Amino acid sequence: MKLAILLLILQLKGTLSKSQPRPQIMTRAQIYKVEEGASVQMECIVHNLGENVLLWKQGTRVLSAGSLIVRRDRRISLVGSSLRIMEVEREDAGEYACEVESSKEVPTSILHTLDVLHPPSVRPQPESGEVLVKEGSTVTLFCEGVGNPTPSVTWYRNHDELLHHGESLVLSTVTRFTAGVYICRAENGIGAPARAAISVTVLFPPVLETEVSRVMGGMDRKVELACRVYGNPEPTVTWYKNLKEKIQAEPGLRVMRSNFTEQKLTLYNMRKSDFGEYSCEGVNALGTGRAYIQLSGKPESPVVDPEIRGVDTGEYKVCWAVRSYSPLIDHTILYRKAKMMNETGWSVVKIKAERMTSDIARASFNLHSLASNTQYEVQVESSNLYGVSELSRPVIFSTSYSGKEVDKNFFGKISLFRASCSEDVAYSVLLLVLTCGAII
């Protein structure tokens, strides 16, 4: 085929008239940017072509000579002297020469460039999309963006949290909260963006947490202790009492349950010997962690009604409620002017507790001889035979309000309220509502 093309060119050259004007290519060299799959027509307008031969070449490869299509490709055709390529592929990119062969030693030609645009793709490293890293170390995630034009790469977490622009994302001093799926997205304006996911798994020693540090128990009561356990690899969990005494399950007395990250120890029919400090211990290949819960018979922290009302000049009634599984012995009321933050500023009153009829005791006390137009701070603690509760949260009140007589039917209203409320009302809300007058 090449020999036939050469003979054709030589034959045509030999027949050219010496008087024929030299051919001129009127088209300027261009860069054609075409999306993959589209068609392109590269122009080559020639004046005075005469009997000269027009060639189209891709690099050194001849595509056409005169009206003859040399390359066997159904997508290639001639439109006049222009070259048309249908369904452009990425491999079609490159330089295309429109060349006129004449009797001159140096042919006349122009050089077009075909730039094939195509949608982006991303190549995550590692290709598996899985990264395993220890807590405290630094890891670099990488996604190579491929496409024409070169795509921009952005990183997201949980699909919407933008983290970084660029092919690499550095995660420094990783923690267990770093674990998750990271998305790299490449886009270049051609077609749809490309995405790849890299899952980061963090190895870390056990972390144990408790919602409360102290739980109240009582004789013959059921008590549930709970802690949350985190770790990778998954920790083995053991319960201890007073650090060294390993807790063993006993049907009907001690039951241990596990639900994903939550570990529970349930004690039935509590005995006096069950009181003490409990800990849940988690162990894995990277270390050990513990969380502590004090199981005590002491009363819970009292809840003081924030509405402290005046009952007479300089006299204000403080009401509170406290939960205890053992009979209360006494209550201690501490109060001071709110601006006196030194410890010696407290006035302390201790009163004997009344007989309990349920697990929730309600009590009140009138503070006397308070200065007018002054803010006071008050707290309460209660005791039983197991010890003294933690102090209640402080309540601040002002004596600027003139006050009125307390409702004599207050405790009757408490009974009415209890009868009208479901038993699963939150304890803290129940205490606040039931403690003191002018409610309902």
Secondary structure, DSSP 8 states (H G I E B T S, - for coil): -HHHHHHHHHHHHHT--TTS---EE-S---EEEEETTS-EEE---EES-TT-EEEEEETTEEEEETTEE-S--TTEEEETTEEEESS--GGG-EEEEEEEE-SSSS-EEEEEEEEEEEEEEEEEESTT-EEEEETT--EEEEEEEEEES--EEEEEETTTEEEEESSEEEE-S--GGG-EEEEEEEE-SSSS-EEEEEEEEEEEEEEEE-S-SEEE--TT--EEEEEEEEEES--EEEEEETTTEE---BTTTEEEEEETTEEEEEE-S--GGG-EEEEEEEEETTEEEEEEEEEE-S----EE-S--EEEETTEEEEEEEEE-SS-EEEEEEEEEETT--SGGG-EEEEEE----SSSEEEEEEEE-S--TT-EEEEEEEEEETTEE------EEEETTS------TTHHHHHHHHHHHS-TTS-HHHHHHHHSSSS--
